[in-house]
Every structure is written in C-alpha cells, then in structure tokens.
Amino acid sequence: MKYNEISHFSHPEHGLKYDYTQVPFKCDGCKEAGIGSNYKCTTCNYDLHVHCALPSPSISHPFYTKCSFQFLATPPGSVPRYCNACEKDISGFVYHCKACGFDLHPCCAKLPTMLDDGEVKLYLCRKVRSACHRCGRKGRSWSYRSTCKKYNLHVACAKEMLVESWHDIYYGGFRDGENGDYSGGTYGQSWTLATKIPNLKGTLQSYHRRDKKRKGKMKKCCQIAGLAVQFVISAVLGDPTTLIAGVVGALMSK
C-alpha cells in the first residue's frame, strides 16, 4: 500500500486513499452523509468517513458507562434498528452493545463532547430539559447545548436539516449510480445542491415570537445559534473542523 492509502474489508478490490472534499458524499459504510476528510476509491467512487474507514474494534462511551460497543459491518438481527444518539435508522456500519441492545452510528459514537471555536462553546448532552431551538421539543435525541444553556440543538434535528435539503444523498439520487458522477456529472450542479443547507434564522424568529419579551435578545441569540449549528452539522457529517464549519457557514448564508 502507498502512503496514506489503506485496505478495507468492505472494499477489497482496491485500496482507499485519504481525500478531502467540500462536496457532500454518502458514506458507503454507514450510509450517512459526510463532508471533509474521508477515504475514497477513485476507481469505484467508493467513500468512507474516516470513522468508518478506521473504526475501533470496540469502544466505550461516557453516556453509557456500563456498555461495551462492538463495531459491526451490518446491523445485528432482523429487526430494524435505530441509533440511540440521533434516533435515525441504522443501515450499515454500527457500534452495537450486545448486553444493552444500544446502537450508535460511527460518526455519532465519535461526536466530540465539546465544540469550541474560541467564542462559542457547545457541550454534548444525553438529555436536556430545555427546548430545542429548531423543533421546540424537550428531551428526544442527544443535544449540543451552549455554555449559557440558552441554546440547544438536537443531533436529530441537525440531521433532519440535512435530510430536508440533501434528500437524494440518503436515497442514492445525488450520485449517479452508473458512472459515480454527482448530479449529472458536473461539480457546479452538485455544489448547487450542497448550498441548500437551511439557515436557522426563520426557525429562530418563529421560536422567539412565542414570547414577545424575547425580541430584544433575538438577534444575539440567532447569531449564537448560527455559529452553533455550523459546528453541530460539521460534527454530524464526521469532520468537526473549523475549516469545514466555515464551509458549512458559507453554504448556510446562500
């Protein structure tokens, strides 16, 4: 194998080379969306998140101290399974705890416990009593919450934002299944689709209109939320780096 090239059990035909892309891709391992760092077979257009390409045989997680999660190439059993972090279906690679029956997508299992851009700090929480700024519900999936505890975004909601705009990624239409090209084979078209990541501005304005007293704080809170959602989406996509957060932020401003 060449430098920065790996062999992978899921794609024995060719080696996978480290790549970096600002164009969204569908991971052929976990079947979830990705962006940024990945391992790719250019011959077959086969892509894997870094977490899926270089998985740990077993992991522990601070939210489930009594669990031991084993990496599996396919979901166990015949019953449909869902991720305990984001509540979305498990369709491919998974970390599974046999004792408890819990499941985690590889990227969800590796979500950073804190996201920090120097101004905004977000902490990953298993349960939050405050309402999510997008859906207005409490509880539900894991959430990222700001230090001031005024901003909260469900991991599930971050994924739903992606699904709304990138529906084809999850159902195979975004990439041409025959030749591997994106949206008919042009970078411009794929980038057009990628720029449809939604902004939280409208959602937050609706949220604040529920209480007129909050109007004065709306602008500042929306600014914090705008920064926060960039980092949450970046983390959900498997590459929570400042550069990718900036890319996502640029997409959101379209």
C-alpha positions in Angstrom: 0.0 0.0 0.0 1.1 3.5 -0.8 1.5 6.2 1.8 -1.9 7.5 3.1 -3.6 4.5 1.4 -5.4 1.8 3.3 -7.1 -1.6 2.5 -10.6 -2.1 3.8 -12.6 -5.2 4.3 -15.7 -3.5 2.8 -13.9 -2.8 -0.5 -11.3 -5.4 -1.1 -11.0 -4.7 -4.8 -8.9 -1.6 -4.4 -7.1 0.5 -1.8 -8.7 3.6 -0.4 -6.8 6.8 -0.4 -7.2 9.7 2.0 -9.1 12.5 0.5 -10.6 15.8 1.5 -13.7 17.2 -0.2 -16.0 20.2 0.3 -18.7 18.4 -1.7 -21.1 16.2 0.3 -20.9 12.5 -0.1 -22.8 9.4 1.0 -20.6 7.1 3.1 -20.8 3.6 1.6 -20.1 2.1 5.1 -22.7 3.6 7.4 -24.9 5.1 4.6 -24.9 8.5 6.3 -23.9 11.9 4.7 -20.4 13.1 5.0 -18.1 16.0 4.1 -14.4 16.9 4.5 -11.9 14.1 5.4 -12.7 10.7 4.0 -11.1 7.6 2.4 -12.0 7.1 -1.2 -11.6 4.7 -4.1 -11.5 6.9 -7.2 -11.9 3.9 -9.5 -15.3 2.9 -8.0 -16.2 6.2 -6.4 -16.5 4.4 -3.0 -16.4 6.7 0.0 -16.0 6.1 3.7 -16.0 8.5 6.7 -12.7 8.4 8.5 -14.6 6.9 11.4 -15.9 4.2 9.2 -12.6 3.6 7.4 -10.6 3.3 10.6 -13.0 2.0 13.2 -12.1 0.8 16.6 -13.0 -2.9 17.2 -14.7 -1.8 20.4 -15.4 1.5 22.2 -16.9 2.8 25.4 -19.0 5.9 25.7 -19.4 8.3 28.7 -23.1 8.3 28.3 -23.3 4.5 28.7 -20.7 3.6 31.2 -21.9 0.0 31.6 -21.9 -0.7 27.8 -19.2 -2.0 25.5 -19.9 -1.2 21.9 -18.5 -3.6 19.2 -18.0 -2.5 15.6 -20.2 -4.4 13.2 -20.4 -4.2 9.4 -24.1 -4.8 9.4 -26.9 -4.2 12.0 -27.5 -7.3 14.1 -30.7 -9.3 13.9 -33.6 -9.0 11.5 -35.5 -6.2 13.3 -34.9 -2.6 12.1 -32.6 -0.7 14.4 -32.0 2.9 15.2 -29.2 5.0 16.6 -29.6 5.9 20.2 -27.8 9.2 19.6 -29.8 10.6 16.7 -32.8 8.3 16.6 -32.2 7.7 12.8 -32.2 4.2 11.2 -29.1 2.0 11.2 -28.5 0.9 7.6 -24.8 0.0 7.6 -21.7 0.1 9.9 -22.7 0.3 13.5 -21.3 0.2 17.1 -23.6 -2.2 19.0 -23.8 -3.2 22.6 -24.9 -6.8 22.8 -25.7 -6.6 26.5 -28.0 -3.5 26.3 -29.0 -3.6 22.7 -27.9 0.0 22.2 -26.7 1.2 18.7 -24.6 4.1 17.5 -23.7 5.3 14.1 -19.9 5.5 13.9 -20.0 9.3 13.5 -22.5 9.6 16.3 -20.3 7.4 18.5 -17.4 9.8 17.9 -19.2 13.1 18.3 -16.9 15.5 20.3 -18.1 16.1 23.8 -17.3 19.8 23.3 -17.2 22.1 20.2 -15.3 25.3 20.6 -14.5 28.0 18.0 -13.0 30.4 20.6 -16.2 32.3 21.0 -19.0 29.7 21.3 -18.7 26.5 23.3 -21.2 23.7 22.9 -21.4 20.6 25.1 -22.8 17.3 24.1 -25.6 16.2 26.4 -27.6 13.0 26.5 -30.7 14.7 27.9 -31.6 18.4 28.0 -34.6 19.8 29.7 -34.7 23.0 27.7 -36.4 23.1 24.3 -34.6 22.6 21.1 -34.3 25.8 19.1 -35.4 24.1 15.9 -38.2 21.7 16.9 -39.2 23.3 20.2 -39.3 19.9 21.9 -37.5 18.8 25.0 -35.7 15.5 25.5 -35.6 13.4 22.4 -32.1 12.7 21.0 -28.7 13.8 22.2 -28.2 17.6 22.0 -25.5 20.2 21.8 -26.1 23.0 24.4 -24.3 26.3 24.7 -22.4 27.2 27.9 -25.0 29.7 28.8 -27.7 27.0 28.4 -29.8 29.3 26.3 -29.2 27.5 23.0 -29.9 23.8 22.4 -29.9 21.8 19.1 -30.8 18.1 18.9 -28.4 16.0 16.9 -31.6 14.5 15.3 -32.7 18.0 14.2 -29.3 18.7 12.7 -29.6 15.5 10.7 -33.2 16.4 9.7 -31.9 19.7 8.4 -29.6 17.8 6.1 -32.2 15.3 5.0 -34.6 18.1 4.0 -32.0 19.6 1.7 -30.0 16.6 0.7 -32.8 14.0 0.5 -31.1 12.4 -2.6 -27.9 11.7 -0.6 -29.8 9.3 1.6 -31.7 7.6 -1.3 -29.0 7.4 -3.9 -30.2 10.0 -6.3 -27.5 12.6 -5.5 -24.8 10.5 -7.1 -25.3 8.8 -10.5 -25.2 5.1 -9.7 -23.8 4.2 -13.0 -20.8 6.4 -13.5 -20.4 7.8 -10.0 -20.8 11.4 -11.0 -22.6 13.9 -8.9 -25.9 15.3 -10.2 -25.3 14.5 -13.8 -21.5 14.7 -13.6 -20.8 18.4 -13.0 -19.3 19.9 -10.0 -21.5 23.0 -10.3 -24.7 21.1 -10.1 -23.6 19.2 -7.0 -22.4 22.4 -5.4 -25.8 23.9 -6.1 -27.5 21.1 -4.2 -25.0 21.4 -1.4 -25.7 25.1 -0.9 -29.3 24.3 0.2 -28.3 23.6 3.8 -31.0 25.6 5.7 -30.4 28.6 7.9 -31.9 28.6 11.3 -32.9 32.3 11.1 -36.5 31.7 10.2 -36.9 28.9 12.7 -35.4 31.0 15.5 -37.6 34.0 14.6 -40.6 31.8 14.9 -39.3 30.5 18.2 -38.8 33.9 19.6 -42.2 35.2 18.5 -43.8 32.8 21.0 -42.7 35.2 23.7 -42.6 39.0 22.9 -40.3 39.7 25.8 -37.6 37.7 24.0 -37.5 40.0 20.9 -34.7 42.2 22.3 -32.5 39.1 22.7 -33.4 37.6 19.4 -30.5 39.0 17.3 -27.8 37.9 19.7 -29.3 34.5 20.2 -29.7 34.0 16.5 -26.1 34.9 16.0 -25.0 32.3 18.6 -27.3 29.8 17.0 -26.0 30.4 13.6 -22.4 29.7 14.8 -23.6 26.7 16.8 -25.4 25.0 14.0 -22.4 25.2 11.8 -20.3 23.2 14.2 -23.1 20.8 15.0 -23.6 20.0 11.4 -19.9 19.7 10.8 -19.6 17.2 13.6 -22.7 15.2 12.4 -21.0 15.0 9.0 -18.0 13.4 10.5 -15.5 16.3 10.4 -15.9 18.9 13.1 -13.1 21.1 12.0 -13.1 24.9 11.9 -12.5 24.9 8.1 -15.5 22.7 7.5 -17.6 24.8 9.9 -16.6 27.8 7.8 -17.6 26.0 4.6 -21.0 25.0 6.1 -21.5 28.5 7.3 -20.9 29.8 3.8 -23.4 27.3 2.5 -25.9 28.4 5.1 -25.7 32.0 4.0 -26.7 31.3 0.5 
